[in-house]
Amino acid sequence: MNDDPEGKKILVIQTHGIETPRRTYSPLFYAMAATAMEIDALVWFTMDGTSQLKKGAAEQVQLDPTSDVTLKTMIEQALEAEVELAVCQQSMALFDMTTDDLIDGVKILGATSIIDLSLQADHVMYF
Amino acid sequence: MDDTPEVRGCVLPLHLHYSVTDHTWLLIQEDGIATIGMTDVAQNLAGPLLHAKPKKVGAKRSKGKPVATVESSKWVGPVKSPISGEVVEVNAELAKDATIINKSPYKAGWIVRMKPSNLDAEMDGLLTGQAAVDAYKERIEREDLKPCTHVEGFEI
């Protein structure tokens, strides 16, 4: 185990969207754990994952019906924890999404950027 | 005067210094070492803790940098240092049972002890006594934070 992860970079790739709620919370949770450990974390939403970032979508996703926590809560907590969120520009087209459809705080990046980020990261997690 | 006032059920002992922003407390011992922990408000927001991992002894921290990470089933995040300095002791009991923080946030649930490096300047940014209670009350009301609930055996 690495005793000193401070300053390292993790890239989390999220390919699952709002149609599979149980696959939405954990990648954000791991990214928040990383930033708490002073590791730079970026979550890259691509393919179906893009749907999580559409305005009005995340608040409809709730894993525990007895809790008031929704996917929107998780995304807001992640941004507050300085997790970077980025979306695949090409995948946005699949969902007929424009910049105006995206929630605030999300960067739009293209395929070459994600390759660069993958090469720069110390570790990549896929979901 | 009550020396352990409560705001929405959250206990805030008057003798401690607080970073209301980061939900931490600090107590300077006679030998100059600072004991640091999470407030009752913080443990309540996090919920029952599963893990608490302090930085290692010897770690040098600037004010605002994490001295530990804590996680519950619903939240994970840093415990930010209210001062700059070097970690000289960590609470080893937390590795066995992180819920000590829930049960005793101001005593047995302390997280690290630090040798301060810039205490005089940085204490100005911390609040104590009624000023701390008032500032915390303002934050709790502004953010509509949920009332504190305490587990059996909770101690002040």
Contacts between the chains, C-beta under 8 A, distances in Angstrom:
chain1	res1	chain2	res2	distance
A	3	B	56	7.4
A	29	B	76	6.2
A	32	B	76	5.2
A	32	B	77	6.6
A	33	B	69	7.0
A	33	B	71	6.6
A	33	B	76	4.6
A	35	B	78	7.8
A	36	B	66	6.4
A	36	B	69	4.3
A	36	B	76	5.8
A	36	B	77	4.9
A	36	B	78	4.3
A	37	B	66	7.5
A	37	B	69	5.6
A	37	B	78	7.9
A	38	B	65	7.3
A	38	B	66	6.3
A	38	B	78	7.9
A	67	B	74	7.7
A	69	B	74	6.6
A	77	B	75	7.5
A	81	B	77	6.2
